[in-house]
Structures are given as structure tokens and as C-alpha cells.
Amino acid sequence: MNISPETPPSPKRQSLRPPSLQVSPSSTSSTSSTAATSSASQHSGETDDTSTGSSGGEATANVAASSCVSARNATTDDKPEVEGRVFTLPWPEFNDIFLTGDVDAEDLASRVQANYSALVNAMTDKSAEVIANTSNLLNTISRVYEEDHHVHPHERIEFVDHSRSPLLHHPRTSPNPRAQLIAVATRIAQSWRAASQDGEPSQIAWHHVLTAVHFDESGVEDESDEDGDEDDADSDADVDSNDGDEDDDGQDDADSDDSDAEDDRATMRTVLQSKRFLSALHQARPDLPGCLCLVKTHRTARLMWSDPTGAYLSYALKWSDPLLLVSICRFVARLHRPLLVDATVRLEDSFPPCSCSTTAVVDDKIHQDQPVWLVEDDRGTVYRAEKVLAVGSSWGRQNWVAAAMEHRPAGARRFTACPRVVIKDSWPRIIEEPACEDAVLQHIHSDGVVPGVCRLLAAFIVPGALGHLETVAVEDTWEPRRKHRMVMDGTGEDLYSCTSILEFLKVMYDGLEVLKGLHARRGVMHRDISPRNIMRASPNGECHETTRNFIGDILAFKYPAMRSGPAAVIIDFDNAYWEGKTPEDTLATPVGTPAFASRTVSCAFGLKSGEGPPPIEPLTGSAYDCYVRACGEERHDEVTALHDSDSIIPFTVLPPDRARYNPRHDAESCFWVIVGFFCSVVPENAGPDQRDPTNSKRLRAALYDHKFDPHFDSRDFIPSISSRLWPSFVHSALSEFGDFLGSLAALVRPSYDFFEPPLDPYHLHEAMQRLILREICRILDTDSDIALDTHRHRTFETSCAELPQVHLRSSCVQSGHKRRGLSIERSEIVRRRLR
């Protein structure tokens, strides 16, 4: 549908001071607001659509019992999946900020009073007709609004019961939350009804949904019997009830208290359900960064607003309160005129309103179509994005990444083919903008295109009704955010598209070279290296002037067929540190994708002192010839002599000046990427692996199930695996790489940060590159490259029965000291066995 944005109101508002969470204020007499924010989960990469959940995990329904802190004091603003990130506002404040518009809500309410009375009776009686009555009320309001404001009949918003089927085409593959009622354009509802005529409900696609209405289903099922059910052990009404005092004189008061407590629990269940739904809706609708939904129980109702800063919940109003109907009318009107909408991104309309007809709707089944997004840049060029690559956390930067291979330049009438581009939208906080991702990329390429880094074609702040598209400002809550858009060269290909081990090793060599150069020449550390963020450079991509330090240039002396230029492209600088721009205190904060973060970062810089790193061995044979020809013998000897001492500083933990992120941690992340790749790929034409898969499953589970933890690292045994044992962790056809993996693990195992005097910041980069170069030359000299099946990868189970070392952590006593002791002991046992 065509969405018309409305200029956000700027009412005079009192300063809101958030005390602790109070669940059930039923009147509007209170003038203070409440905030609820729970502890944040580990940051796992906001653009990762596989490693990051969309709804914050499985939280307990009784949020009122959780600890709450003021949103103003939260220090985890950008950490994804913050369950309970809800700021509660009194109704007058909520109405003034999110619902005020040009509609006469009081007049609208008077014209639908009869429908409202029927709904109130159904809610009071806990009738099974609640959903039907709610739909009838909302649709009546929408029809009256259509008549008053001349809305096109097919663009009028209609509420439909979609509770029997999940929604389609969400950009995430994880299970999606459902809702009893959803709102869509009438033409979508007509298409859906036509496809559902055979009795089997059809499914509507996520990108057609505008909002949802959530009920507490326990309030309308199996509770109409006034006598109750003494055997219903699962009823929420029985929680905290007094089972043995039926004849107590205070039973009426107790019943009233129990009803209040039941409604509180019902409200919190429904609030969490609504918040999860809005989280998924944000990810599916890049054109609607701000969304509303209605939250109902059999006694009260609330409205919820969500945008990239967080979610805002109104106080509860009882159904008998006349203000509730007026607010619901404003809610429906706001859906027709959204408060926050991005006019520069919209769905490609395969069914324009001017050609609407019932027959066409039935034939086209437009309610099920795949989304195609039309995204505009700052020069008026429109890109046709058919594939959404990734979506991030809904509360935070709310990254949305899509790919396009067609564009329509400004003034053109048709779309034409273009080189693949990647479009990335994000919502950084305004105070972060000087060092946000697009600023970092512009800085990197400020003196010309830097080879091996994604190339920026356009970067700008998305325009909005008041200049720039910005979240709705609510005083004393979260810091405002603005929407940024980048259009980047998208010719790089996924790391797992590497067709052979040789090609993969070349990509990793150049990835290390790019990371080293970024810090040395631009003062930038990536801080989120993972398989998603190291791309294979396309053979057909543009090749800009480069140094002679990339692998193709080094090998060209002896192997002339090698292509010059970088084999890798580094992308996603969301978490990058830019020296002089990014606050230094962020260097002491663990960031990145947990499976691939360095062990020092993963344990919050609490890694214990251990063995020192080995010297960098000089190259020999073909590797030496190629390196010296490209870089010179002086450079070879300089790298070989990067350290001459073996002393370790006498501390068991890192001192504060060393407990911070450094370039070496990006290099270690490359090691974890190599490990994950070798343990996942399958050689071309390879049959079933006859080896016992226990070791392989254990390693992959330890890697991919890893979470940030200051006391325990499930991957800790991996750097201690010897060259002799590495073949049992990879496919049998890759056994010849056991020596390489063992040597690489031996480089990563030492505690580099404890070395005295401090090592060169690129010591680990250089040491790993030498091993990779040596292995590449061995493959080329012996013609022993192994082709890979790019369509198959090894699967694994993460059952705790197979992974006692992972299960141990969750079964330990809750004492942090005890848990750490058990974890370290277990890790040492595994390490000894693997040796």
C-alpha cells in the first residue's frame, strides 16, 4: 500500500523520570513513567541473520519479578536482544507523543460505540467471541475513517484473523511469532480470503503486515466456567493462590488481589508476545521503522510503540474507561498515516490500486508474493533489491542488508542491469555518527580506493519529514537515532563459495594483509571478523592499483598464472574502532561474533598468563623465493626477527593498560574462521566419511555454540590439538592439512598480551601469513589442491550428551568461583587428552 507519512508532533512534554517497573497502573492519574530493561545478551553481530536471534531468547513471562534499571543508565544500548526493553508511559503522554493527528477521535468513537459495547461485554464475560468482536470494532473504525478521509477502498486497512497460520517470507529463518489479528491493506485481505475459501487458511507475507493485536489467550479459553477447575494445575490464576482457606472471611479481597495478579501476569505475557512480534515486523518492514500494536487482556488494554531506540508501552486502561475507545480510534487512524516511515524504500507494487479488481486479486495471490524492495539513493537512483541478505537486532542499529542487480537512474523510466550492489541501512545513535560505519569507510577510502575493503558507492543520512529520518524523541529515555544508508560494491562472494582449499588459503592470506594495512595506515581495527565478513573477491570485480604484498603478486614470480590484486574483501565495519574518533573505553568492551572472537576478548580480557609465542620461522624453498622476490630479503629478515626475548610479564591477569582490544585479536579471529572452514567443508565428489565423527562434532559444537563468558571458553582445547590429531577433526579427504592446522594452532595458543617487551602489533599476522604462504606453495609444488563441494557442508549435532564439556557449564553450581574452577579443570583434562 502507499503509505503517507505524517510530520511527528512536537508537544510540550514533562520530563519523564523512570522509576522501577510497575505492571498494572489502571488509571491515568499517575504522572510518572516506568522503565523496564533487563540485562543484555552477548553482542553477536547485528547483521548476522543466523547467529543473532530476533526476539531476545526465551524470557520468563513474569517480567515484573525481573530486575529493572533506568533506560537512561543502561550501558548496553547497542547490545541485541534486550528482553524487557520497554519504557512505560502514562496514557496522556503516550497519546500526545505517538497518536496525536488530524483525526477527530472523539467523533469517531461516538459513531462506533455500539461495536465497542459488544466488545466490552465479550471481554468482561471472557467470551470466545472476543477476537471476532475486536476485529469487528477495528474494521468498523477503519471503514468510518475511510469515508471521512477519502481513503482508496483497496488501501483501507483491514484486520484479519491469522492465528491459524504463520506469516510468510520473513528475512530470518528462525521461527516467527504469531498474532491473533493482523492489519493489512484491504486488497491483501481480499486476496487472502479468496485463497482461503477451501477451508484451509492461506498465509500472508510479513511485508504486507502493518500491525497486530495480541490477546491473552488464557483469558478467553476454558475460563468461562465460573466454578473454576480445581485440577487445572497449569492455570496462571492458580499461581500464588491460597488453596486451603475457602471459608476465610477475607476471601473476596483475596479473590480481587488474585484477579489483579492474574491480570498483571496476563499483561506481561501478552506484552512480551507483542514485543517479539514487533521485533520481527521491524526486520521485515524496512519502510516502517516505527510500529504500533494493541495489547489486550480480559480486563484492560494497552498500546505499544516500537522503533530502533526501544519499545514504549502505555499504562493499562480498563475497558470501562471511555478514554480507551478514543485511543483505539487514534490507533487505527495512525495506521493509515504512520508517524515514522521511510519514503525512500518501498515495495514494488505488482498490483497498483488503479487496476484493482476482485478477479485480479484472486489470480495473483498477492498476499503471498515474495518481497521486492525499491531503494533510492541520494542521487535519485532506485535499486531493485530482490534478496534481503541479513537483518540485525530490532532495538539498536537495526541493520538491514539487501542486494540488487538492477537499477533505474534518476530520470529513467525502466530498470536496467547493473553490477551487483549491496545496500545497508542502519540506525546509529546520533552521538555515534562521527565514527559510525559509513564514516569509517569514507575515512578508509579518503585517499583513494583501498584494495580489499568493500567499496562505498554512496553514503548519506536518509531524509525524513523534518530533514532527516529520526526516531521519535521521548525525554529522559533512550538516545535518538537517525537512519543511514550505504550503497556498496557487491561483487564479492561468500567465503564458502571458494572452490578449493588453495583458493580459500589465498583469501585468508589477503584478509590478514588487509587487516594489517587498515590499522597501520588508517588506524582502524575491524573487531568482528567472521566468515560472513571476509568475502572472496570476484574474479570479474574491478582491480585497482595495489601494493605487491597480496598473495597473487607474491606468487606471480614463480606461478605466473596467479591473478594480481587482493583475493579477499573485508566488509561490515559496524563494530570497527577508529583511532581518535571511537571512544577509547570501548576497547575494553567485548564485541564481535562469539564463535570467532579471540579468547582474550571472549573472556572480557581476563585471560590468564601462559606460554610465550614461538619465534617466526624463516621461509624456505618456493615460499622464500616468492616472498623475497616480491617483498625483498630485508623485509623477510625483519619479520623473522620481530622478537628476540622469551620473557613473560609477572602477572596472572592482564594489567589495565593491556586489557584492551588490539590488532592481534583480529588475527586470532582469522584463525577461528580457518578452523570453522576446515571442519565444515566437504571435498568434491566425496562419499560419506568413514571416520568416527565424535571429534568433529565436538569441535564444531564447541566453536559454534560458544558464548562470551569471563570464566569459561568452550573452544579452549582447540589451540592445543596437535598436528597428529587434527586429521580426526576434519573430513578424511583433508587429512593432509593436519600439519598446517597444528602449526597454526600452536601460533595462536600462547598468551601474546603478556609478552615483555611488547610484541609488534602485527606479529601474529606475519606468523600466520608465513604458514599460509608455505602451505600454498606446498600445494602448488605438489599439485595437491583439493576441490570443494560448494553446495554441501558438514552438519553437526549439539546434544549435551555428546558434549560433556559444554553440558558441564550449565550444570555447575551458581558460584562464579566454583564454576570457573570446574571449567578450567575440564579444559585441562581435554588439553592433556588431545596431546
ChimeraX attribute file (.defattr): number of C-alpha atoms within 10 A of each C-alpha:
attribute: neighborCount
match mode: 1-to-1
recipient: residues
	/A:1	22
	/A:2	13
	/A:3	16
	/A:4	15
	/A:5	18
	/A:6	16
	/A:7	15
	/A:8	20
	/A:9	15
	/A:10	11
	/A:11	10
	/A:12	9
	/A:13	12
	/A:14	12
	/A:15	12
	/A:16	18
	/A:17	16
	/A:18	20
	/A:19	15
	/A:20	15
	/A:21	22
	/A:22	14
	/A:23	20
	/A:24	18
	/A:25	15
	/A:26	18
	/A:27	13
	/A:28	17
	/A:29	10
	/A:30	12
	/A:31	13
	/A:32	16
	/A:33	22
	/A:34	25
	/A:35	26
	/A:36	26
	/A:37	24
	/A:38	21
	/A:39	18
	/A:40	19
	/A:41	16
	/A:42	21
	/A:43	20
	/A:44	26
	/A:45	24
	/A:46	30
	/A:47	24
	/A:48	21
	/A:49	19
	/A:50	15
	/A:51	15
	/A:52	23
	/A:53	19
	/A:54	27
	/A:55	26
	/A:56	20
	/A:57	13
	/A:58	7
	/A:59	13
	/A:60	13
	/A:61	17
	/A:62	15
	/A:63	23
	/A:64	18
	/A:65	9
	/A:66	16
	/A:67	13
	/A:68	19
	/A:69	18
	/A:70	20
	/A:71	25
	/A:72	15
	/A:73	11
	/A:74	14
	/A:75	10
	/A:76	17
	/A:77	20
	/A:78	19
	/A:79	20
	/A:80	26
	/A:81	28
	/A:82	24
	/A:83	22
	/A:84	25
	/A:85	25
	/A:86	25
	/A:87	24
	/A:88	24
	/A:89	26
	/A:90	23
	/A:91	26
	/A:92	17
	/A:93	23
	/A:94	21
	/A:95	18
	/A:96	15
	/A:97	21
	/A:98	25
	/A:99	26
	/A:100	21
	/A:101	20
	/A:102	11
	/A:103	16
	/A:104	15
	/A:105	22
	/A:106	15
	/A:107	11
	/A:108	20
	/A:109	22
	/A:110	12
	/A:111	14
	/A:112	17
	/A:113	14
	/A:114	12
	/A:115	18
	/A:116	21
	/A:117	16
	/A:118	16
	/A:119	23
	/A:120	20
	/A:121	16
	/A:122	20
	/A:123	24
	/A:124	17
	/A:125	18
	/A:126	22
	/A:127	19
	/A:128	17
	/A:129	16
	/A:130	23
	/A:131	23
	/A:132	14
	/A:133	21
	/A:134	22
	/A:135	23
	/A:136	19
	/A:137	23
	/A:138	22
	/A:139	19
	/A:140	18
	/A:141	25
	/A:142	23
	/A:143	16
	/A:144	14
	/A:145	22
	/A:146	18
	/A:147	12
	/A:148	12
	/A:149	12
	/A:150	10
	/A:151	15
	/A:152	12
	/A:153	15
	/A:154	19
	/A:155	18
	/A:156	22
	/A:157	30
	/A:158	26
	/A:159	26
	/A:160	23
	/A:161	17
	/A:162	20
	/A:163	14
	/A:164	13
	/A:165	15
	/A:166	17
	/A:167	21
	/A:168	17
	/A:169	17
	/A:170	20
	/A:171	20
	/A:172	21
	/A:173	10
	/A:174	13
	/A:175	12
	/A:176	18
	/A:177	17
	/A:178	20
	/A:179	20
	/A:180	19
	/A:181	22
	/A:182	23
	/A:183	26
	/A:184	26
	/A:185	21
	/A:186	19
	/A:187	26
	/A:188	26
	/A:189	22
	/A:190	21
	/A:191	23
	/A:192	23
	/A:193	18
	/A:194	18
	/A:195	21
	/A:196	13
	/A:197	10
	/A:198	9
	/A:199	7
	/A:200	10
	/A:201	17
	/A:202	21
	/A:203	19
	/A:204	25
	/A:205	19
	/A:206	26
	/A:207	28
	/A:208	25
	/A:209	20
	/A:210	24
	/A:211	22
	/A:212	26
	/A:213	24
	/A:214	25
	/A:215	26
	/A:216	21
	/A:217	19
	/A:218	15
	/A:219	25
	/A:220	21
	/A:221	12
	/A:222	15
	/A:223	17
	/A:224	13
	/A:225	9
	/A:226	7
	/A:227	7
	/A:228	10
	/A:229	11
	/A:230	9
	/A:231	7
	/A:232	11
	/A:233	10
	/A:234	8
	/A:235	14
	/A:236	16
	/A:237	21
	/A:238	14
	/A:239	13
	/A:240	10
	/A:241	15
	/A:242	12
	/A:243	8
	/A:244	7
	/A:245	11
	/A:246	9
	/A:247	7
	/A:248	9
	/A:249	9
	/A:250	10
	/A:251	13
	/A:252	10
	/A:253	10
	/A:254	15
	/A:255	14
	/A:256	11
	/A:257	13
	/A:258	18
	/A:259	14
	/A:260	15
	/A:261	19
	/A:262	20
	/A:263	22
	/A:264	22
	/A:265	23
	/A:266	24
	/A:267	28
	/A:268	23
	/A:269	22
	/A:270	22
	/A:271	27
	/A:272	23
	/A:273	21
	/A:274	26
	/A:275	27
	/A:276	21
	/A:277	22
	/A:278	27
	/A:279	28
	/A:280	24
	/A:281	28
	/A:282	27
	/A:283	25
	/A:284	23
	/A:285	26
	/A:286	25
	/A:287	20
	/A:288	23
	/A:289	24
	/A:290	25
	/A:291	25
	/A:292	27
	/A:293	26
	/A:294	21
	/A:295	27
	/A:296	25
	/A:297	28
	/A:298	25
	/A:299	22
	/A:300	22
	/A:301	21
	/A:302	22
	/A:303	26
	/A:304	24
	/A:305	21
	/A:306	26
	/A:307	24
	/A:308	28
	/A:309	27
	/A:310	25
	/A:311	23
	/A:312	25
	/A:313	26
	/A:314	25
	/A:315	27
	/A:316	27
	/A:317	24
	/A:318	18
	/A:319	22
	/A:320	13
	/A:321	12
	/A:322	13
	/A:323	16
	/A:324	20
	/A:325	23
	/A:326	18
	/A:327	22
	/A:328	21
	/A:329	24
	/A:330	24
	/A:331	24
	/A:332	23
	/A:333	25
	/A:334	21
	/A:335	22
	/A:336	24
	/A:337	17
	/A:338	25
	/A:339	26
	/A:340	24
	/A:341	25
	/A:342	24
	/A:343	19
	/A:344	17
	/A:345	19
	/A:346	21
	/A:347	19
	/A:348	16
	/A:349	14
	/A:350	10
	/A:351	16
	/A:352	12
	/A:353	15
	/A:354	8
	/A:355	9
	/A:356	13
	/A:357	13
	/A:358	12
	/A:359	10
	/A:360	13
	/A:361	21
	/A:362	17
	/A:363	11
	/A:364	14
	/A:365	18
	/A:366	22
	/A:367	27
	/A:368	21
	/A:369	16
	/A:370	15
	/A:371	23
	/A:372	18
	/A:373	25
	/A:374	21
	/A:375	26
	/A:376	23
	/A:377	22
	/A:378	16
	/A:379	9
	/A:380	14
	/A:381	16
	/A:382	22
	/A:383	27
	/A:384	24
	/A:385	24
	/A:386	17
	/A:387	17
	/A:388	21
	/A:389	17
	/A:390	19
	/A:391	28
	/A:392	28
	/A:393	31
	/A:394	31
	/A:395	25
	/A:396	24
	/A:397	26
	/A:398	27
	/A:399	26
	/A:400	27
	/A:401	23
	/A:402	21
	/A:403	23
	/A:404	25
	/A:405	18
	/A:406	20
	/A:407	23
	/A:408	19
	/A:409	17
	/A:410	12
	/A:411	8
	/A:412	12
	/A:413	8
	/A:414	9
	/A:415	14
	/A:416	13
	/A:417	12
	/A:418	12
	/A:419	12
	/A:420	17
	/A:421	23
	/A:422	24
	/A:423	26
	/A:424	23
	/A:425	22
	/A:426	29
	/A:427	28
	/A:428	25
	/A:429	22
	/A:430	14
	/A:431	11
	/A:432	14
	/A:433	19
	/A:434	13
	/A:435	22
	/A:436	24
	/A:437	24
	/A:438	25
	/A:439	16
	/A:440	22
	/A:441	24
	/A:442	17
	/A:443	16
	/A:444	22
	/A:445	16
	/A:446	11
	/A:447	8
	/A:448	11
	/A:449	17
	/A:450	18
	/A:451	23
	/A:452	29
	/A:453	25
	/A:454	25
	/A:455	22
	/A:456	19
	/A:457	14
	/A:458	16
	/A:459	21
	/A:460	16
	/A:461	21
	/A:462	22
	/A:463	17
	/A:464	18
	/A:465	16
	/A:466	9
	/A:467	9
	/A:468	14
	/A:469	21
	/A:470	27
	/A:471	23
	/A:472	21
	/A:473	16
	/A:474	19
	/A:475	14
	/A:476	14
	/A:477	20
	/A:478	19
	/A:479	18
	/A:480	18
	/A:481	24
	/A:482	22
	/A:483	25
	/A:484	24
	/A:485	24
	/A:486	23
	/A:487	26
	/A:488	19
	/A:489	20
	/A:490	23
	/A:491	20
	/A:492	24
	/A:493	17
	/A:494	15
	/A:495	24
	/A:496	21
	/A:497	15
	/A:498	21
	/A:499	16
	/A:500	18
	/A:501	22
	/A:502	19
	/A:503	19
	/A:504	21
	/A:505	20
	/A:506	22
	/A:507	24
	/A:508	25
	/A:509	25
	/A:510	25
	/A:511	29
	/A:512	24
	/A:513	22
	/A:514	22
	/A:515	23
	/A:516	23
	/A:517	18
	/A:518	20
	/A:519	19
	/A:520	14
	/A:521	9
	/A:522	16
	/A:523	17
	/A:524	24
	/A:525	25
	/A:526	23
	/A:527	27
	/A:528	26
	/A:529	31
	/A:530	28
	/A:531	19
	/A:532	17
	/A:533	20
	/A:534	25
	/A:535	28
	/A:536	27
	/A:537	25
	/A:538	17
	/A:539	12
	/A:540	8
	/A:541	12
	/A:542	12
	/A:543	14
	/A:544	14
	/A:545	12
	/A:546	15
	/A:547	13
	/A:548	14
	/A:549	18
	/A:550	26
	/A:551	29
	/A:552	20
	/A:553	23
	/A:554	22
	/A:555	26
	/A:556	16
	/A:557	17
	/A:558	14
	/A:559	16
	/A:560	11
	/A:561	10
	/A:562	14
	/A:563	15
	/A:564	21
	/A:565	22
	/A:566	29
	/A:567	26
	/A:568	31
	/A:569	25
	/A:570	25
	/A:571	22
	/A:572	23
	/A:573	22
	/A:574	22
	/A:575	20
	/A:576	20
	/A:577	25
	/A:578	24
	/A:579	14
	/A:580	10
	/A:581	15
	/A:582	19
	/A:583	12
	/A:584	14
	/A:585	8
	/A:586	13
	/A:587	16
	/A:588	17
	/A:589	15
	/A:590	23
	/A:591	24
	/A:592	27
	/A:593	27
	/A:594	26
	/A:595	26
	/A:596	28
	/A:597	30
	/A:598	28
	/A:599	27
	/A:600	23
	/A:601	26
	/A:602	27
	/A:603	19
	/A:604	19
	/A:605	23
	/A:606	18
	/A:607	22
	/A:608	14
	/A:609	19
	/A:610	15
	/A:611	14
	/A:612	19
	/A:613	24
	/A:614	15
	/A:615	17
	/A:616	19
	/A:617	12
	/A:618	14
	/A:619	19
	/A:620	11
	/A:621	10
	/A:622	20
	/A:623	22
	/A:624	18
	/A:625	17
	/A:626	23
	/A:627	23
	/A:628	18
	/A:629	15
	/A:630	20
	/A:631	15
	/A:632	12
	/A:633	14
	/A:634	10
	/A:635	13
	/A:636	15
	/A:637	13
	/A:638	10
	/A:639	20
	/A:640	19
	/A:641	13
	/A:642	16
	/A:643	19
	/A:644	11
	/A:645	14
	/A:646	13
	/A:647	13
	/A:648	19
	/A:649	15
	/A:650	11
	/A:651	10
	/A:652	12
	/A:653	16
	/A:654	19
	/A:655	14
	/A:656	9
	/A:657	7
	/A:658	14
	/A:659	19
	/A:660	21
	/A:661	23
	/A:662	20
	/A:663	23
	/A:664	23
	/A:665	27
	/A:666	25
	/A:667	29
	/A:668	25
	/A:669	25
	/A:670	25
	/A:671	25
	/A:672	23
	/A:673	22
	/A:674	20
	/A:675	22
	/A:676	20
	/A:677	19
	/A:678	17
	/A:679	22
	/A:680	20
	/A:681	23
	/A:682	26
	/A:683	20
	/A:684	16
	/A:685	9
	/A:686	13
	/A:687	9
	/A:688	9
	/A:689	12
	/A:690	8
	/A:691	14
	/A:692	10
	/A:693	14
	/A:694	14
	/A:695	18
	/A:696	22
	/A:697	23
	/A:698	22
	/A:699	22
	/A:700	25
	/A:701	22
	/A:702	22
	/A:703	22
	/A:704	17
	/A:705	15
	/A:706	20
	/A:707	22
	/A:708	24
	/A:709	18
	/A:710	17
	/A:711	20
	/A:712	24
	/A:713	23
	/A:714	25
	/A:715	24
	/A:716	17
	/A:717	21
	/A:718	23
	/A:719	21
	/A:720	21
	/A:721	23
	/A:722	19
	/A:723	19
	/A:724	14
	/A:725	17
	/A:726	24
	/A:727	23
	/A:728	18
	/A:729	25
	/A:730	29
	/A:731	22
	/A:732	16
	/A:733	15
	/A:734	19
	/A:735	16
	/A:736	12
	/A:737	16
	/A:738	20
	/A:739	17
	/A:740	16
	/A:741	25
	/A:742	20
	/A:743	16
	/A:744	21
	/A:745	23
	/A:746	18
	/A:747	23
	/A:748	25
	/A:749	20
	/A:750	18
	/A:751	18
	/A:752	23
	/A:753	28
	/A:754	26
	/A:755	21
	/A:756	15
	/A:757	13
	/A:758	13
	/A:759	18
	/A:760	14
	/A:761	17
	/A:762	21
	/A:763	21
	/A:764	23
	/A:765	23
	/A:766	21
	/A:767	22
	/A:768	24
	/A:769	23
	/A:770	22
	/A:771	20
	/A:772	22
	/A:773	23
	/A:774	18
	/A:775	18
	/A:776	24
	/A:777	20
	/A:778	16
	/A:779	15
	/A:780	14
	/A:781	12
	/A:782	8
	/A:783	9
	/A:784	13
	/A:785	15
	/A:786	17
	/A:787	17
	/A:788	21
	/A:789	18
	/A:790	16
	/A:791	10
	/A:792	13
	/A:793	15
	/A:794	13
	/A:795	11
	/A:796	15
	/A:797	12
	/A:798	16
	/A:799	13
	/A:800	13
	/A:801	9
	/A:802	15
	/A:803	18
	/A:804	12
	/A:805	19
	/A:806	24
	/A:807	14
	/A:808	15
	/A:809	19
	/A:810	11
	/A:811	9
	/A:812	14
	/A:813	12
	/A:814	10
	/A:815	9
	/A:816	11
	/A:817	11
	/A:818	12
	/A:819	19
	/A:820	17
	/A:821	14
	/A:822	18
	/A:823	21
	/A:824	15
	/A:825	12
	/A:826	19
	/A:827	19
	/A:828	15
	/A:829	13
	/A:830	17
	/A:831	17
	/A:832	11
	/A:833	10
	/A:834	15
	/A:835	12
